[in-house]
C-alpha cells in the first residue's frame, strides 16, 4: 500500500511539473511585430479567362507572424465578398509558407464560393490567420486587403418549363420545376434559350398548360403568354397550351427589346426525328423514322446500316438537322459516319438542351 501511494504521488508530481513546463512554454510565445499582406496591391483588378484555367492568376504574400520564438506557424487564407465583414468566410488556402499562388480555376472557384457573380466585377476581401501548435493556439489576424475579381461560369443559363404535362410525359410531378423539361442558352449572359419537350396529352389553358421560370422554384421570374398567344412572354402571364407531340421550344429576345426575359418571345415547333444518309436504307432522299421512347426520353429505332455517312433530321426536311461532333452535335453540322455494315439500335438523345448526342448499338 505504501508503495502504491508513493507511485501515485510521484506520478502527480511529474504531471504537475510537465503542466508547469507546458504553461511556461506557452507563455514565452509573445506575439510582436507587423503581420501584414505584402502583395498584391489593394485594388488589384483581375479578369479570369475560362480559356486559361490552369494559368497562374494571383500570388498572395505576407510577412511572417512573429511569436517571439522559433515555432511552426500555420496560416489560413480567408476570402469574403467585400463589405460582409467575413461573416461567411471561405478558406482559400492553408499552409506553413508565407505565400500562396492560385491558378485561374482555383481563384474562380473561391470567388464564386465567396458570393461573387459570374462575369461581373466584384470586390473580394482577403485576410490571413496565423496560429501555432497542433491545437491552433494564439490566433493572429493580418490586415484586410480588397481586390476586384471578375469570375466566370461554364454553366449554361437555363429556363424551366413546369406544367400539367409532366406526370403524363415522364417529367415527374405536375408543376414541379426540379423535374420539368429545361431550355438552355448558348452562353452565359445570352437569352437564346432552346430545348426539346414531350407533351403526351393536350394542354389546355387556362386550367392546364405550362409556363417558363428562370429558376427551379417559384421564387424568381415566372413567365407566361401575354394573352395574345402570338408568342410573346410576360410576367407572370397566362398558361400556354400545347397539342400532344414532341416540340423544339425556343425563347429569344424580342425585336422590340433585348432587355431580358420580360421582353422575350417564344416559339414551339413540332418535330418527328429520323436518320438519313448514304448509310441508311433510303439514302439521302428519305429519312428512316425513329420512335420516341418516353421512358428513356430518346428517339429510337432498329435500323440496318451500311458503312457510310448519315445525319439526323426532323420532319423529313433539312430545316432542322444535326451532325458534327458525335459527343455534342450541332445544327447543320458535318456528316456523321458508321464504319461497319450491320443492324444497329439507333438512339438519339435530345433531352439535354444544347448537348445532343446519339448511340449506335450493334444488334
Order of alpha helices (4+ residues) and beta strands (2+ residues): alpha-beta-beta-beta-beta-beta-beta-alpha-beta-beta-beta-beta-alpha-beta-beta-beta-beta-beta-beta-beta-beta-beta-beta-beta-beta-beta-beta-beta-beta-beta
